[in-house]
Amino acid sequence: EKLGRRLGMGEAISEIAGQLESLAKKQADSQGVVQSTIICQTLIKCREIFAVTNELDQVVQGDPEGKVNDVTHLVRFEMTISASINGGPSTLGSWQITDIDDLLEGNVWYT
């Protein structure tokens, strides 16, 4: 709420854009470049055949009979970008896998 009322969609977007621009200016380096991280989580459907055994040849993970299992994995990708607050070109980094199935609880260095 602002001014005692709820903002309309256009007003809300304008307010958010203004706040983001203000934040970018605060975080920009001396050349006006801001570093940001883009995070993408996606579900990947897989057909898996595997078994992990221990030293006693006991299956501790996977299918002991070698059957195909349909599995969906949650994969988290991150990429760092550099963008100019003066409207120059952005520089994209490379996508990196930072977590699979929330085993690492995301990128602990980011949070």
ABEGO torsion letter per residue (X at the ends): XBGGBBBBAAAAAAAAAAAAAAAAAAABBAAGBBBBBBBBBBBBBBBBBBBBBBAAGBBABEBAAGBBBBBBBBBBBBBBBBBBAAGBBBBBBBBBBABBGGAAGEBAAAX
